Amino acid sequence: MLADLTYEEVAARPSLPDLARTRHPQEFRVLLEGVTGAAWRVRTFWWRRPVLAQFAFPEWPVAVFVQDETWRPRLGQWVVVKRDLVHDPGEWAVCTVRWYSRRDWRITALAQPRRPSAFAEDQQHRRMARYRRWLAMEGFLEAGSNEPLQPTGPASGRAVFPWLHGRPGG
């Protein structure tokens, strides 16, 4: 969600810190900066640890470390929250905070980009570049071009998609 990479792709990067140490907020910040190329800041909640379901999250995605107990936790993990959507690596689907199984866990740390608007713009550029690479690999785009390949022959775009060329019907 934050870097548009799978957990396996992140784990395979040799230049990143030991993934076992990413439970520590500053180590996780280093990991985020390594995979996103953006500066991050971490806020740690030492005394008043808010409940996930009662926290007001910003409009941009943030990484949140949650624990099952306030003072003597047994379990803890990082999840990504964007407004009211929770992306948990242990869950099979994205869900809302209201229906999240760990909504009563306590937030101990929150990581967010230093410049959220610049991060969102960079993330959009990375996604578009990835889509262009995929389209070029599949043969829909010429490598290095933004223009799609033009269909040729009897099944050209005009014959198959007449509504794209201003003609109703077929």
ABEGO torsion letter per residue (X at the ends): XAAGBBAAAAAABAABBBAAAAABAAAAAAAAAAAAGBBBBBBBBAABBBBAAABBBBABBBBBBBBABAABBABBBBBBBBGABBBBAABABBBBAAABAAAABBBABBBBBABAAAAAAAAAAAAAAAAAAAAAAAGABBBGBABBBBBBEAABAAAABAAAAGBBEX
